[in-house]
Amino acid sequence: MQIHVVEQGQTINSIAQTYGTTAEEITRANELPDPNQLVVGQAMVIPIVGSYHWVQSGDTLYLIGQRYQISAAELARVNRISQYQPLSIGQRLYIPPRPRPAADFIAYAEPRQQVSPALEEDARRAAPHLTYLAAFSFRIQRDGTLARPPLGNFPTIARENQVVMMMVVTNLEGGAFSTELGGLVLNDRNLQNTLLDNIIRTAQELGFGDIHFDMEALPPEDRDEYAAFLRRAKARAENAGLMMSVAVAPKTSAEQQGVWYTAHDYAQIGQIADFVVIMTYEWGYSGGPPMAVSPIGPVRRVLQYALTEMPAEKIMMGQNLYGYDWTLPFEPGTTARALSPQAAIALAARENVAIQYDYQAQAPFFNYTDDQGRQHQVWFEDARSIQAKFNMVKQLGLRGVSYWKLGLPFPQNWLLIEGNFRVRKRR
């Protein structure tokens, strides 16, 4: 696989010729709505085996080999040149595919009243690239019962693709995470027993393989109570032959305070759970000022802290499959519009603006003016930003990646999974 960023004057045919493939293959892989309307700065995945490197000033076979984890001798052999021959600026070198480490991949699906045909189709297309499909969410009721989400054909899709179904259990109430409900559950042993009975029974009835607790905004004073509840849940799940996982907020220290953070004790949760999803996104969020949703620097700092509290093989890095369109100037109380990476590119094409890239955040963005004369800024994800995160996952030796959420088209992401990893199938 190769990532190509469109430059001024390039066409789909000229790009295809550069990489020895066809315009049809590139169009199909990237699901381009109009291959004749490319956007300057648009990142595309070129579906070829291996990749190419164009020699730049200062490059040597040794330095290029270090970058791509291949020896200078092997690089020279593959390209049929002398290892000691000086390189020419602009010279094209073929980089053969490297070994791919195994990794787990999760995607959450959040149907509303029913599973829409579009969401079901997105789940079906993603399933070959997934280890787990997470049904969001089974909402805890105050009597210990569960309000179920619609599942549609998710179980069938999972079974056909050897994907484990995850039963996401939340303290959502009235559309928001409820601190009060969380406190009730964590401090009433009888309520916990009823709840756990219902969770295990429902998981077995519906064929789930993992019980996944996403309990947020918990009372800060209930840090140890949450860990004790998870221990009881883990014992019950294990006895029933089920896995148990937990989603946690992105923290950079054990002392981090706040209703979203304090009760999520990385050390205890990492010891209890089979694996942990760290929600490393929403730095740029719908109610805040425009910025990258998951800038790589803050994401790395969270993961590096997590590695001091739990083993790498338990850590799933959270990744957003969406971006936001902010109206400028940002005013507190306003809400940015969420959009998929494909929709962001289509918007840039419609507005005839180039896509820029912030190399510090490792994220694409662009600005435009709407029909009412209002300025906008859009931050989203593309192949470059995902590849940067994949490189970090491999460098840190993490278990894998967890996506929030399906229903937002991003074909380049799934292509890059196959180019970088061997997807574990645990079913």
C-alpha positions, 0 to 999 in steps of 0.5 A: 500500500502507498499513500499519495497526496494529490498535488496541483495539476495531477489527475487520476490517470497521471497518479495511476501511471506513476504507481503502475496501476489503473485509475479504476483500481484507485477509484474503487479502493478510495471510493472516489465519487468523481475521479475527475474532481480530485482535491489538492492535498487529498490523501489516497491509498494506492492499492499496490503491493509494497510501496515506492520511495523517491530519493530526496537530498541527503538520502542514502540506501542505509537511511532509506532502509532504516526508515522502511526497516529493510537492509541497504543490501536488500534494498539494492538487491530488490531494485537491481542497483549497486549498494555503493552506487550514488543515488539520484534525487528523484530516483524511484526505489521499490520498497517490498512489503514488510512483515505485518504484526497481529492486532485486534480491531474493534468498531462500535455501532450505535443504532438509534431506533433501528439498524439503518441499511447504511449502518448495516452495510458499513458493518458488513464492509468493516467486519473482515477487518474486525476482531470485535463488533461492539453493540452500543449500548445496553443501558442500565436501568435503576432496577438492574434490568437492561434497555437493549439496543436494536441489533438487526443483522449484526450477530449474523454479520459477526458470525459470518466474519468470525467477529466476536460480538461485544455487549456494551453496558453503559450508565446512559440515562436520558441521553447522557452518562448519569453520575447518580445512576453510576453511584447507585449501582456501585454502592448497592450490592443487591442492585449489582447482583441483579444487574450482573444476573441480567447481563450474563443472561442477556449475553448468553441469550444473544451470543455475545463473547465479551461484556464491555463496561463503558461507565462514565462520569462516575462519582470520583469518590467511587474509584475503588467501588468501581474496581470492586464492581468490575472484579465481581463482573469479571468473575461472573463473566469468566465463570460463564466463559465470557471475556470482560473489557472496560472503556476508560477516559484518556488520562496522563496521571493517576492523580488526574481529577474530574468526574470523567477521570478520577474513578477510572483507575488504570492500574486496577482496571488494567489488572482486572479486565481482559483488555482496556479501550482508552478513548483517545479522542475528542480533544477537538470536540463539537462544543469546543474550539476547532482543533484536531480530534485526536492530535498525535502528541496528546494521544501518545502522552496518554498511551505512554502513561497507560503503559506504566499502569497496565501491559501493552497487550491489554491496551486498545487505542481509541480512534475517531472515524469522524471530524468536525466542521466549526463555524468561525469565530468559535463562540462558546455554546455553539456546536460543530457539525460532525462529518465523515472523512469522505464527506470532508473531502467532498466538502473541500471539493465542492468549496474548491479549497485545498486540504492542508496538513498539520504535521505537529498534530498529524491531522488534515484540515481546511478552511472555507466560506459558506454561502452566507459568508461565514468562515468555517474550519474543518478538521478530520482524519485521512490516510496520513493521520491513520498511518501515523497512529498505526506506526505508534501502535506498532512502536508501542506494541499495543493490542490494537485499535478501537473505532468510534464509530461505524456509519461514517465512511472512511475506506482508506482506514480499512485498506491501511489496516490490511497493509499494516496488520494481520487482523486477529480473529478470536471467534 
